[in-house]
Amino acid sequence: MQELVRVAVDAMGGDNAPLEIVKGAVEALELRKDLKVILVGPEETVRAELKKYSYDEARVEVVNASEVIEMAEPPVQAIRTKKDSSIVVAMKLVKNGEADAFVGAGSTGAVLVGGQLIVGRLKGVERPPLAPLLPTEKGASLLIDCGANVDARPSHLVQFAKMGSIYMENVMGIQNPRVAIVNIGAEEEKGNALVKETFPLLKECKDINFIGSIEARDIPSGYADVIVCEAFAGNIILKLYEGVGATLISMVKKGMMTSLRSKIGALLVKPALKQTLKRFDTSQYGGAPMLGLKGLVVKTHGSSKAVEVRNSIIQCVTFTEQRMNDKIKAGIQAEEN
């Protein structure tokens, strides 16, 4: 019998919970027969949502959690006091080996704190980063870190580069992925103190393919496969990327409806345009994995709809099948030796 990958999902996390969360979970089950979903939240509420769908009941489990951590709550306090919250209960399933991965669209702070305090870091990992995939002209690039470590040190960025390389090689199938550090220019002497200190360390690192600096404008072209930065810059890049993409798509759609001629033209180019725009839809890649933990934790957007929840859950199956944690652990241990 095929071994199932067990994914614990915070059914109450995000702006569209539980409706879109449960819908996304059911869609993931339809696409992957090697998947079991554990929906965590108030049992009556979750089961009421599940009644809307037909699914393989043998591959769905509902675990009761009576509390919900709200977006505005202080993360550390919430994780420590709300022991029966959907985030805490779901992460404990990962910690205890009852689930292989966690997916949540709730409070980013609570997910980050819970990942470190409950699931725990792999030995040797200094700071676990959040690492989303960004759509580019050549496929996808990994942005690492996008929100977990605002005050990072050079040694943290070097580890980010190594973990990102391992991820892109094993999950995305990119051989010898190109690694670049976010900078305000291509020259080695440019940048703030953190970048100037980190650059030579990355240059000396023999187990990554470091290609130098990358300016923000070169990210969409796919200049690098792994984009290294601290979380402050990374979060700005991610949010601007998403904002520009959404605005551009909206403006294109409006522009095509301005006259009869444009409407006829839109009808002719619609199939090709739809395919092109889809390539720059961030939801197709799922959420951002928190790399370097003892178990897989994936954070999706607070506004996630079913498609992103579905893709985040499927992402966990790939991650688990590739034994990513073992590979990251081996990479970090090799660094220590």
C-alpha contacts under 8 A as a table, 3 or more apart, distances in Angstrom:
res1	aa1	res2	aa2	distance
2	Q	34	D	6.64
3	E	34	D	6.63
4	L	33	K	8.00
4	L	34	D	4.70
4	L	35	L	5.04
4	L	36	K	5.94
5	V	34	D	6.21
5	V	35	L	4.92
5	V	36	K	5.93
5	V	99	A	7.85
5	V	100	D	6.39
5	V	317	V	5.98
5	V	320	T	7.21
6	R	35	L	6.19
6	R	36	K	4.76
6	R	37	V	5.88
6	R	38	I	7.02
6	R	98	E	7.71
6	R	99	A	4.90
6	R	100	D	5.19
6	R	101	A	6.68
7	V	35	L	7.56
7	V	36	K	6.31
7	V	37	V	5.07
7	V	38	I	5.95
7	V	99	A	5.73
7	V	100	D	5.83
7	V	101	A	4.80
7	V	102	F	5.74
7	V	103	V	7.17
7	V	313	I	6.84
7	V	316	C	7.21
8	A	37	V	6.09
8	A	38	I	4.54
8	A	39	L	6.03
8	A	40	V	6.90
8	A	90	A	5.60
8	A	91	M	7.62
8	A	93	L	7.23
8	A	94	V	7.53
8	A	99	A	6.03
8	A	100	D	7.68
8	A	101	A	6.05
8	A	102	F	4.79
8	A	103	V	6.37
9	V	37	V	7.04
9	V	38	I	5.97
9	V	39	L	5.01
9	V	40	V	5.98
9	V	90	A	6.77
9	V	102	F	5.79
9	V	103	V	4.86
9	V	104	G	6.04
10	D	13	G	5.60
10	D	39	L	6.35
10	D	40	V	5.22
10	D	41	G	6.70
10	D	86	S	5.56
10	D	87	I	5.84
10	D	90	A	6.49
10	D	102	F	7.66
10	D	103	V	6.35
10	D	104	G	5.04
10	D	105	A	7.38
10	D	106	G	7.73
11	A	17	A	6.28
11	A	18	P	5.32
11	A	21	I	5.73
11	A	22	V	6.57
11	A	39	L	5.67
11	A	40	V	5.44
11	A	41	G	5.55
11	A	46	V	7.15
11	A	86	S	7.26
11	A	104	G	7.70
12	M	17	A	4.99
12	M	18	P	5.26
12	M	21	I	7.72
12	M	40	V	7.64
12	M	41	G	5.96
12	M	68	V	6.74
12	M	86	S	6.73
12	M	106	G	7.43
13	G	16	N	7.86
13	G	17	A	5.80
13	G	18	P	7.48
13	G	68	V	7.77
13	G	86	S	7.89
13	G	87	I	7.88
13	G	104	G	5.91
13	G	105	A	4.83
13	G	106	G	3.74
13	G	107	S	7.27
13	G	302	G	7.38
14	G	17	A	5.63
14	G	104	G	7.72
14	G	105	A	4.62
14	G	106	G	4.35
14	G	107	S	7.38
14	G	301	H	7.40
14	G	302	G	4.29
14	G	303	S	6.05
14	G	304	S	7.04
15	D	106	G	7.88
15	D	302	G	5.69
15	D	303	S	5.28
15	D	304	S	7.50
16	N	19	L	6.13
16	N	20	E	5.59
16	N	21	I	7.17
16	N	302	G	7.93
16	N	303	S	6.50
16	N	304	S	6.99
16	N	305	K	6.88
17	A	20	E	5.84
17	A	21	I	5.62
17	A	22	V	7.84
18	P	21	I	5.22
18	P	22	V	5.92
18	P	45	T	7.91
18	P	46	V	6.94
18	P	49	E	7.29
19	L	22	V	5.67
19	L	23	K	6.26
19	L	49	E	6.51
20	E	23	K	4.99
20	E	24	G	5.96
20	E	304	S	7.59
20	E	305	K	5.31
20	E	306	A	4.68
20	E	309	V	7.72
21	I	24	G	5.21
21	I	25	A	6.24
21	I	305	K	7.23
21	I	306	A	5.95
21	I	309	V	6.17
22	V	25	A	5.02
22	V	26	V	6.27
22	V	39	L	7.72
22	V	46	V	7.54
22	V	49	E	6.70
22	V	50	L	6.78
22	V	306	A	7.72
23	K	26	V	5.24
23	K	27	E	6.27
23	K	306	A	5.65
24	G	27	E	5.07
24	G	28	A	6.19
24	G	305	K	7.48
24	G	306	A	3.94
24	G	307	V	5.97
24	G	308	E	7.38
24	G	309	V	5.04
24	G	310	R	4.35
25	A	28	A	5.12
25	A	29	L	6.40
25	A	37	V	6.85
25	A	306	A	7.66
25	A	309	V	6.81
25	A	310	R	5.66
25	A	313	I	7.24
26	V	29	L	5.12
26	V	30	E	6.49
26	V	53	Y	7.57
26	V	55	Y	6.69
26	V	310	R	7.88
27	E	30	E	5.16
27	E	31	L	6.57
27	E	306	A	7.90
27	E	310	R	6.08
28	A	31	L	5.22
28	A	32	R	6.16
28	A	35	L	7.98
28	A	310	R	4.87
28	A	311	N	7.20
28	A	313	I	6.61
28	A	314	I	6.32
29	L	32	R	5.29
29	L	33	K	6.41
29	L	35	L	6.25
29	L	36	K	7.28
29	L	37	V	7.55
29	L	55	Y	7.57
29	L	56	D	7.76
29	L	59	R	7.81
30	E	33	K	6.97
30	E	55	Y	7.58
32	R	35	L	5.68
32	R	314	I	7.38
35	L	59	R	7.02
35	L	317	V	7.12
36	K	59	R	4.56
36	K	60	V	5.87
36	K	61	E	7.85
37	V	59	R	6.33
37	V	60	V	5.07
37	V	61	E	6.39
38	I	60	V	5.91
38	I	61	E	4.67
38	I	62	V	5.69
38	I	63	V	6.83
38	I	99	A	7.95
39	L	46	V	7.42
39	L	60	V	7.48
39	L	61	E	6.19
39	L	62	V	4.86
39	L	63	V	6.17
40	V	43	E	7.74
40	V	46	V	7.91
40	V	62	V	5.94
40	V	63	V	4.83
40	V	64	N	5.90
40	V	65	A	6.21
40	V	86	S	5.51
40	V	87	I	7.98
40	V	89	V	7.26
40	V	90	A	6.11
41	G	45	T	7.55
41	G	46	V	6.50
41	G	62	V	7.70
41	G	63	V	6.57
41	G	64	N	5.21
41	G	65	A	4.52
41	G	66	S	6.58
41	G	67	E	7.65
41	G	68	V	7.90
41	G	85	S	7.62
41	G	86	S	5.14
42	P	45	T	5.46
42	P	46	V	6.23
42	P	63	V	7.97
42	P	64	N	5.17
42	P	65	A	5.16
42	P	66	S	5.28
42	P	67	E	7.67
43	E	46	V	5.23
43	E	47	R	6.03
43	E	62	V	6.50
43	E	63	V	6.70
43	E	64	N	4.87
43	E	65	A	7.25
44	E	47	R	5.27
44	E	48	A	6.06
45	T	48	A	5.21
45	T	49	E	6.60
46	V	49	E	5.27
46	V	50	L	6.34
46	V	62	V	7.38
47	R	50	L	4.89
47	R	51	K	6.28
47	R	62	V	7.61
48	A	51	K	5.40
48	A	52	K	7.50
49	E	52	K	5.80
49	E	53	Y	7.94
50	L	53	Y	5.70
50	L	54	S	7.99
51	K	54	S	7.52
56	D	59	R	5.68
56	D	60	V	7.01
57	E	60	V	5.24
57	E	61	E	7.81
58	A	61	E	7.83
64	N	86	S	7.98
65	A	68	V	7.96
65	A	84	D	5.32
65	A	85	S	5.54
65	A	86	S	5.21
65	A	89	V	6.64
66	S	84	D	5.84
66	S	85	S	6.18
66	S	86	S	7.41
67	E	82	K	6.70
67	E	84	D	5.51
67	E	85	S	4.05
67	E	86	S	6.37
68	V	82	K	7.84
68	V	85	S	4.86
68	V	86	S	5.87
68	V	87	I	7.60
69	I	73	E	6.87
69	I	78	A	6.47
69	I	82	K	7.35
69	I	85	S	6.29
69	I	86	S	7.60
69	I	87	I	7.35
69	I	106	G	7.65
69	I	107	S	7.17
69	I	110	A	7.68
70	E	73	E	5.63
70	E	106	G	7.51
70	E	107	S	6.65
71	M	106	G	6.70
71	M	107	S	4.70
71	M	108	T	7.90
72	A	107	S	7.77
73	E	77	Q	7.85
73	E	78	A	6.39
74	P	77	Q	5.61
74	P	78	A	5.99
74	P	109	G	7.88
74	P	110	A	7.92
75	P	78	A	5.09
75	P	79	I	6.11
75	P	107	S	7.74
75	P	109	G	5.22
75	P	110	A	4.43
75	P	113	V	6.61
76	V	79	I	5.32
76	V	80	R	6.24
76	V	110	A	6.85
76	V	113	V	6.28
77	Q	80	R	5.17
77	Q	81	T	5.96
78	A	81	T	5.31
78	A	82	K	5.49
78	A	110	A	7.18
79	I	82	K	5.72
79	I	83	K	6.78
79	I	88	V	6.57
79	I	110	A	6.42
79	I	113	V	7.34
79	I	114	G	6.38
80	R	83	K	6.54
82	K	85	S	5.38
82	K	88	V	7.57
83	K	88	V	6.07
83	K	89	V	7.16
84	D	88	V	6.55
84	D	89	V	6.01
85	S	88	V	5.38
85	S	89	V	6.07
86	S	89	V	5.28
86	S	90	A	5.92
87	I	90	A	5.30
87	I	91	M	6.10
87	I	104	G	7.42
87	I	110	A	7.76
87	I	111	V	7.15
87	I	114	G	7.65
88	V	91	M	5.19
88	V	92	K	6.12
88	V	114	G	6.82
88	V	118	I	7.70
89	V	92	K	5.19
89	V	93	L	6.54
90	A	93	L	5.23
90	A	94	V	6.89
90	A	102	F	6.71
91	M	94	V	5.12
91	M	95	K	6.26
91	M	102	F	6.35
91	M	114	G	7.14
91	M	115	G	7.34
91	M	118	I	6.56
91	M	119	V	6.38
92	K	95	K	4.80
92	K	96	N	5.95
92	K	118	I	6.52
92	K	119	V	7.02
93	L	96	N	5.26
93	L	97	G	6.20
93	L	98	E	4.87
93	L	99	A	5.28
94	V	97	G	5.18
94	V	98	E	5.83
94	V	99	A	4.58
94	V	100	D	5.72
94	V	101	A	5.99
94	V	102	F	6.83
94	V	119	V	6.66
94	V	295	G	6.21
94	V	296	L	7.87
95	K	98	E	7.62
95	K	99	A	7.90
95	K	118	I	6.63
95	K	119	V	4.88
95	K	120	G	7.86
95	K	294	K	7.76
95	K	295	G	6.94
96	N	99	A	7.66
97	G	100	D	6.68
99	A	102	F	7.59
100	D	295	G	6.56
100	D	296	L	6.76
100	D	320	T	7.19
101	A	295	G	6.17
101	A	296	L	4.59
101	A	297	V	5.86
101	A	298	V	7.69
101	A	316	C	6.37
102	F	296	L	6.21
102	F	297	V	4.80
102	F	298	V	6.05
103	V	297	V	6.18
103	V	298	V	4.86
103	V	299	K	6.04
103	V	300	T	7.23
103	V	309	V	7.95
103	V	312	S	6.95
103	V	313	I	6.71
104	G	111	V	7.44
104	G	298	V	6.55
104	G	299	K	5.29
104	G	300	T	6.00
105	A	108	T	7.68
105	A	299	K	5.88
105	A	300	T	4.66
105	A	301	H	5.43
105	A	302	G	4.82
105	A	303	S	7.54
105	A	304	S	6.78
106	G	110	A	7.79
106	G	111	V	7.39
106	G	299	K	7.97
106	G	300	T	7.94
106	G	301	H	7.86
106	G	302	G	5.75
107	S	110	A	5.24
107	S	111	V	6.26
107	S	302	G	7.42
108	T	111	V	5.11
108	T	112	L	6.12
108	T	299	K	7.08
109	G	112	L	5.16
109	G	113	V	6.08
110	A	113	V	5.12
110	A	114	G	5.76
111	V	114	G	5.07
111	V	115	G	5.88
111	V	299	K	7.13
112	L	115	G	5.14
112	L	116	Q	6.53
112	L	148	A	6.72
112	L	290	M	7.87
113	V	116	Q	5.37
113	V	117	L	5.99
114	G	117	L	5.12
114	G	118	I	5.19
114	G	119	V	6.90
115	G	118	I	5.69
115	G	119	V	5.04
115	G	120	G	6.16
115	G	121	R	7.96
115	G	290	M	7.83
115	G	293	L	7.14
115	G	297	V	6.66
116	Q	119	V	5.89
116	Q	120	G	4.53
116	Q	121	R	5.93
116	Q	128	P	7.93
116	Q	293	L	7.23
117	L	120	G	5.54
119	V	293	L	6.69
119	V	294	K	6.12
119	V	295	G	6.22
120	G	293	L	5.69
120	G	294	K	5.78
120	G	295	G	7.85
121	R	125	V	6.38
121	R	128	P	7.15
121	R	292	G	5.96
121	R	293	L	4.21
121	R	294	K	5.59
122	L	125	V	5.64
122	L	292	G	5.65
122	L	293	L	5.12
122	L	294	K	5.15
122	L	329	K	6.64
123	K	329	K	7.42
124	G	329	K	7.99
124	G	332	I	6.20
124	G	333	Q	6.82
124	G	336	E	7.60
125	V	128	P	6.77
125	V	159	Q	7.57
125	V	292	G	6.01
125	V	332	I	6.99
126	E	156	H	6.39
126	E	159	Q	7.90
127	R	149	N	7.24
127	R	156	H	6.34
127	R	292	G	7.59
128	P	148	A	7.31
128	P	290	M	6.07
128	P	291	L	5.37
128	P	292	G	5.01
128	P	293	L	6.65
129	P	144	I	6.39
129	P	145	D	5.04
129	P	146	C	7.39
129	P	147	G	7.42
129	P	148	A	5.45
129	P	149	N	6.68
129	P	160	F	6.88
129	P	290	M	5.50
129	P	291	L	5.72
129	P	292	G	7.47
130	L	144	I	6.21
130	L	145	D	5.17
130	L	146	C	5.57
130	L	147	G	6.07
130	L	148	A	5.79
130	L	288	A	5.73
130	L	289	P	5.72
130	L	290	M	4.52
130	L	291	L	6.55
131	A	142	L	6.19
131	A	143	L	5.39
131	A	144	I	4.61
131	A	145	D	5.61
131	A	146	C	6.24
131	A	164	G	7.76
131	A	288	A	5.02
131	A	289	P	5.59
131	A	290	M	6.43
131	A	291	L	7.21
132	P	142	L	5.83
132	P	143	L	5.64
132	P	144	I	7.17
132	P	146	C	7.30
132	P	287	G	6.26
132	P	288	A	4.08
132	P	289	P	6.69
133	L	140	A	5.96
133	L	141	S	5.47
133	L	142	L	4.53
133	L	143	L	6.23
133	L	282	T	7.55
133	L	285	Y	6.37
133	L	288	A	7.21
134	L	140	A	5.34
134	L	141	S	5.19
134	L	142	L	6.17
134	L	143	L	6.86
134	L	238	L	7.99
134	L	282	T	6.37
135	P	139	G	5.97
135	P	140	A	4.56
135	P	141	S	6.60
135	P	220	P	7.14
135	P	279	R	6.51
135	P	280	F	5.12
135	P	281	D	6.96
135	P	282	T	6.26
136	T	139	G	5.17
136	T	140	A	5.27
136	T	141	S	6.79
136	T	219	I	7.16
136	T	220	P	4.58
136	T	221	S	5.60
136	T	222	G	5.13
136	T	279	R	7.79
136	T	280	F	6.85
137	E	140	A	7.90
137	E	220	P	6.17
137	E	221	S	4.97
137	E	222	G	5.71
138	K	221	S	6.76
138	K	222	G	5.27
139	G	222	G	7.11
139	G	279	R	7.91
140	A	222	G	7.15
140	A	225	D	7.12
141	S	219	I	8.00
141	S	222	G	6.66
141	S	224	A	6.71
141	S	225	D	4.51
141	S	226	V	5.75
141	S	227	I	7.04
142	L	164	G	6.89
142	L	168	M	7.36
142	L	225	D	6.13
142	L	226	V	4.82
142	L	227	I	5.95
143	L	146	C	6.45
143	L	226	V	6.26
143	L	227	I	4.86
143	L	228	V	6.39
143	L	229	C	7.78
143	L	234	G	6.90
144	I	160	F	6.36
144	I	161	A	7.68
144	I	164	G	6.96
144	I	226	V	7.28
144	I	227	I	6.02
144	I	228	V	5.13
144	I	229	C	6.15
144	I	230	E	7.55
144	I	231	A	7.73
144	I	234	G	7.01
145	D	148	A	6.57
145	D	149	N	7.00
145	D	160	F	7.30
145	D	228	V	6.68
145	D	229	C	5.81
145	D	230	E	5.53
145	D	231	A	4.90
145	D	234	G	5.76
145	D	235	N	7.82
146	C	229	C	7.87
146	C	230	E	7.22
146	C	231	A	4.63
146	C	232	F	7.17
146	C	233	A	7.46
146	C	234	G	4.15
146	C	235	N	4.50
146	C	238	L	6.90
147	G	150	V	6.89
147	G	231	A	4.45
147	G	232	F	6.68
147	G	234	G	6.73
147	G	235	N	5.48
148	A	231	A	5.86
149	N	152	A	5.60
149	N	230	E	6.25
149	N	231	A	5.05
149	N	232	F	7.69
150	V	230	E	5.75
150	V	231	A	4.51
150	V	232	F	5.04
151	D	230	E	7.00
151	D	231	A	7.62
152	A	156	H	6.04
152	A	157	L	7.09
152	A	230	E	5.72
152	A	231	A	7.72
153	R	156	H	5.25
153	R	157	L	6.65
153	R	194	L	6.89
154	P	157	L	5.20
154	P	158	V	6.38
154	P	194	L	6.28
154	P	195	V	7.68
154	P	197	E	6.39
154	P	198	T	4.74
154	P	201	L	7.83
155	S	158	V	5.13
155	S	159	Q	6.41
155	S	198	T	7.47
156	H	159	Q	5.19
156	H	160	F	6.20
157	L	160	F	4.85
157	L	161	A	6.22
157	L	198	T	7.09
157	L	228	V	6.66
157	L	229	C	6.70
157	L	230	E	7.12
158	V	161	A	5.13
158	V	162	K	6.45
158	V	198	T	7.25
158	V	201	L	7.10
158	V	202	L	6.11
159	Q	162	K	5.06
159	Q	163	M	6.10
159	Q	332	I	7.76
160	F	163	M	5.21
160	F	164	G	5.85
160	F	228	V	6.81
161	A	164	G	5.11
161	A	165	S	6.10
161	A	179	V	6.79
161	A	202	L	7.98
161	A	208	I	7.39
161	A	226	V	7.04
161	A	227	I	7.92
161	A	228	V	6.17
162	K	165	S	5.15
162	K	166	I	6.34
162	K	207	D	7.43
162	K	208	I	6.42
162	K	331	G	7.51
163	M	166	I	5.14
163	M	167	Y	6.20
163	M	291	L	7.12
163	M	292	G	7.58
163	M	328	I	6.03
163	M	331	G	7.76
164	G	167	Y	5.04
164	G	168	M	6.17
164	G	226	V	6.08
165	S	168	M	5.28
165	S	169	E	6.08
165	S	176	N	7.67
165	S	177	P	5.99
165	S	178	R	7.99
165	S	179	V	7.40
165	S	208	I	6.74
165	S	226	V	6.61
166	I	169	E	5.30
166	I	170	N	6.12
166	I	324	M	7.87
166	I	327	K	7.17
166	I	328	I	6.66
167	Y	170	N	5.40
167	Y	171	V	5.53
167	Y	172	M	7.22
167	Y	324	M	7.05
168	M	171	V	5.53
168	M	172	M	4.89
168	M	173	G	6.36
168	M	174	I	5.81
168	M	177	P	6.71
168	M	225	D	7.41
168	M	226	V	7.59
169	E	172	M	5.85
169	E	173	G	4.82
169	E	174	I	4.60
169	E	175	Q	5.49
169	E	176	N	6.90
169	E	177	P	6.59
170	N	173	G	5.34
170	N	174	I	7.41
170	N	322	Q	6.60
170	N	324	M	7.43
171	V	318	T	6.76
171	V	319	F	6.46
171	V	322	Q	6.89
174	I	177	P	5.75
176	N	208	I	7.41
176	N	209	N	6.24
177	P	208	I	7.68
177	P	209	N	6.30
177	P	224	A	7.71
177	P	225	D	5.54
177	P	226	V	6.91
178	R	208	I	7.81
178	R	209	N	5.23
178	R	210	F	6.05
178	R	211	I	6.27
178	R	224	A	5.13
178	R	225	D	5.05
178	R	226	V	6.16
179	V	208	I	7.06
179	V	209	N	5.74
179	V	210	F	4.63
179	V	211	I	5.85
179	V	212	G	7.44
179	V	224	A	5.84
179	V	225	D	6.07
179	V	226	V	4.66
179	V	227	I	6.15
179	V	228	V	7.30
180	A	210	F	5.98
180	A	211	I	5.59
180	A	212	G	5.14
180	A	213	S	5.20
180	A	214	I	5.71
180	A	224	A	6.05
180	A	225	D	7.93
180	A	226	V	6.31
180	A	227	I	5.28
180	A	228	V	6.10
181	I	195	V	7.56
181	I	199	F	7.46
181	I	212	G	6.38
181	I	213	S	4.81
181	I	214	I	5.80
181	I	227	I	5.83
181	I	228	V	4.64
181	I	229	C	6.10
182	V	195	V	7.96
182	V	213	S	5.81
182	V	214	I	4.98
182	V	215	E	5.92
182	V	216	A	6.99
182	V	227	I	6.61
182	V	228	V	6.07
182	V	229	C	5.68
183	N	186	A	7.14
183	N	190	K	7.30
183	N	191	G	5.69
183	N	195	V	7.14
183	N	213	S	5.64
183	N	214	I	5.75
183	N	215	E	5.45
183	N	216	A	7.71
184	I	190	K	6.82
184	I	191	G	5.96
184	I	214	I	7.84
184	I	215	E	5.73
184	I	216	A	7.90
185	G	190	K	6.14
185	G	191	G	7.33
185	G	213	S	7.02
185	G	214	I	7.25
185	G	215	E	6.01
186	A	190	K	7.48
186	A	212	G	7.39
186	A	213	S	5.26
186	A	214	I	6.47
186	A	215	E	7.06
187	E	190	K	5.63
187	E	213	S	7.38
188	E	196	K	7.46
188	E	199	F	7.32
188	E	212	G	7.53
188	E	213	S	7.33
189	E	196	K	6.66
190	K	196	K	6.97
191	G	194	L	7.77
191	G	195	V	5.54
191	G	196	K	5.92
192	N	195	V	5.46
192	N	196	K	6.18
193	A	196	K	5.19
193	A	197	E	6.08
194	L	197	E	5.27
194	L	198	T	6.05
195	V	198	T	5.05
195	V	199	F	5.85
196	K	199	F	5.50
196	K	200	P	7.51
197	E	200	P	6.63
197	E	201	L	7.32
198	T	201	L	5.25
198	T	202	L	6.30
199	F	202	L	5.31
199	F	203	K	6.17
199	F	212	G	7.45
200	P	203	K	4.80
200	P	204	E	6.17
201	L	204	E	5.22
201	L	205	C	6.28
202	L	205	C	5.04
202	L	208	I	7.99
202	L	210	F	6.48
203	K	206	K	7.96
203	K	210	F	6.17
203	K	212	G	7.60
205	C	208	I	6.19
205	C	210	F	7.88
206	K	209	N	7.64
211	I	224	A	7.98
214	I	218	D	6.51
214	I	219	I	7.29
214	I	223	Y	7.69
214	I	224	A	7.67
214	I	227	I	7.75
215	E	218	D	5.58
215	E	219	I	7.09
216	A	219	I	5.47
216	A	237	I	7.40
217	R	220	P	6.87
218	D	221	S	5.51
218	D	222	G	7.03
218	D	223	Y	6.03
219	I	222	G	5.58
219	I	223	Y	6.09
219	I	224	A	7.11
220	P	223	Y	7.71
222	G	225	D	6.80
224	A	227	I	6.46
229	C	233	A	6.50
229	C	234	G	5.95
230	E	233	A	5.97
230	E	234	G	6.12
231	A	234	G	4.76
231	A	235	N	5.74
232	F	235	N	5.44
232	F	236	I	6.49
233	A	236	I	5.23
233	A	237	I	6.23
234	G	237	I	5.10
234	G	238	L	6.16
235	N	238	L	5.07
235	N	239	K	6.09
236	I	239	K	5.30
236	I	240	L	5.98
237	I	240	L	5.31
237	I	241	Y	5.91
238	L	241	Y	5.07
238	L	242	E	6.23
239	K	242	E	5.17
239	K	243	G	6.01
240	L	243	G	4.98
240	L	244	V	5.94
241	Y	244	V	5.45
241	Y	245	G	6.11
242	E	245	G	5.16
242	E	246	A	6.15
242	E	282	T	7.43
243	G	246	A	5.29
243	G	247	T	6.10
244	V	247	T	5.12
244	V	248	L	5.91
245	G	248	L	5.22
245	G	249	I	6.22
245	G	280	F	7.17
245	G	281	D	7.74
246	A	249	I	5.29
246	A	250	S	6.20
247	T	250	S	5.06
247	T	251	M	6.10
248	L	251	M	5.12
248	L	252	V	6.14
249	I	252	V	5.21
249	I	253	K	6.28
249	I	277	L	7.25
250	S	253	K	5.24
250	S	254	K	6.26
251	M	254	K	5.09
251	M	255	G	5.95
252	V	255	G	5.08
252	V	256	M	6.29
253	K	256	M	5.34
253	K	257	M	6.76
254	K	257	M	5.34
254	K	258	T	6.76
255	G	258	T	5.55
255	G	262	S	7.56
256	M	259	S	7.43
256	M	262	S	4.96
256	M	263	K	5.58
256	M	265	G	7.59
256	M	266	A	5.74
257	M	260	L	7.56
257	M	262	S	6.17
257	M	263	K	5.39
257	M	266	A	7.95
258	T	262	S	6.43
258	T	263	K	7.37
259	S	262	S	5.22
259	S	263	K	6.18
260	L	263	K	5.04
260	L	264	I	6.26
261	R	264	I	5.21
261	R	265	G	6.19
262	S	265	G	4.92
262	S	266	A	5.92
263	K	266	A	4.93
263	K	267	L	6.26
264	I	267	L	5.14
264	I	268	L	6.53
265	G	268	L	5.15
265	G	269	V	6.30
266	A	269	V	5.26
266	A	270	K	5.52
267	L	270	K	5.27
268	L	271	P	7.64
269	V	272	A	5.61
269	V	273	L	5.85
270	K	273	L	5.08
270	K	274	K	5.78
271	P	274	K	5.24
271	P	275	Q	6.34
272	A	275	Q	5.24
272	A	276	T	6.24
273	L	276	T	5.04
273	L	277	L	6.05
274	K	277	L	5.27
274	K	278	K	6.02
275	Q	278	K	5.14
275	Q	279	R	6.64
276	T	279	R	5.44
276	T	280	F	7.30
277	L	280	F	5.43
277	L	281	D	6.76
278	K	281	D	5.12
281	D	284	Q	6.10
282	T	285	Y	5.99
282	T	286	G	7.49
283	S	286	G	5.43
283	S	287	G	7.62
283	S	307	V	6.89
283	S	308	E	4.89
283	S	311	N	7.55
284	Q	307	V	7.44
284	Q	308	E	6.55
284	Q	311	N	6.45
285	Y	308	E	7.54
285	Y	311	N	6.30
285	Y	312	S	7.21
285	Y	315	Q	7.70
286	G	300	T	6.89
286	G	308	E	5.05
286	G	309	V	6.69
286	G	310	R	7.43
286	G	311	N	4.50
286	G	312	S	3.95
286	G	313	I	7.63
286	G	315	Q	6.60
287	G	298	V	5.85
287	G	299	K	5.33
287	G	300	T	4.21
287	G	301	H	7.03
287	G	308	E	7.09
287	G	309	V	7.77
287	G	311	N	7.68
287	G	312	S	5.15
288	A	298	V	5.41
288	A	299	K	5.19
288	A	300	T	6.28
289	P	296	L	7.04
289	P	297	V	5.75
289	P	298	V	4.20
289	P	299	K	6.29
290	M	293	L	7.00
290	M	296	L	6.99
290	M	297	V	5.47
290	M	298	V	6.02
290	M	299	K	7.49
291	L	296	L	7.41
291	L	297	V	7.80
292	G	325	N	7.08
292	G	328	I	6.86
292	G	329	K	7.65
293	L	296	L	6.54
293	L	297	V	7.67
293	L	325	N	7.47
294	K	325	N	6.92
295	G	325	N	7.22
296	L	316	C	7.35
296	L	320	T	8.00
296	L	325	N	7.73
298	V	312	S	7.08
298	V	316	C	7.77
300	T	304	S	6.55
300	T	308	E	7.28
300	T	309	V	7.07
300	T	312	S	7.11
301	H	304	S	5.05
304	S	307	V	7.77
304	S	308	E	5.80
304	S	309	V	6.55
305	K	308	E	5.77
305	K	309	V	6.51
306	A	309	V	5.07
306	A	310	R	5.91
307	V	310	R	5.09
307	V	311	N	6.16
308	E	311	N	5.08
308	E	312	S	6.00
309	V	312	S	5.09
309	V	313	I	6.28
310	R	313	I	5.30
310	R	314	I	6.33
311	N	314	I	5.03
311	N	315	Q	5.94
312	S	315	Q	4.93
312	S	316	C	6.51
313	I	316	C	5.19
313	I	317	V	6.85
314	I	317	V	5.14
314	I	318	T	6.67
315	Q	318	T	5.29
315	Q	319	F	6.20
316	C	319	F	4.98
316	C	320	T	6.02
317	V	320	T	5.22
317	V	321	E	6.06
318	T	321	E	5.14
318	T	322	Q	6.15
319	F	322	Q	5.34
319	F	323	R	6.43
319	F	324	M	5.73
320	T	323	R	5.06
320	T	324	M	6.41
320	T	325	N	7.99
321	E	324	M	7.84
323	R	326	D	5.54
323	R	327	K	6.54
324	M	327	K	5.07
324	M	328	I	6.12
325	N	328	I	5.10
325	N	329	K	5.96
326	D	329	K	5.04
326	D	330	A	6.09
327	K	330	A	5.06
327	K	331	G	6.12
328	I	331	G	5.01
328	I	332	I	6.18
329	K	332	I	5.23
329	K	333	Q	6.11
330	A	333	Q	5.15
330	A	334	A	6.07
331	G	334	A	5.19
331	G	335	E	6.41
332	I	335	E	5.06
332	I	336	E	6.49
333	Q	336	E	5.03
333	Q	337	N	6.31
334	A	337	N	5.13
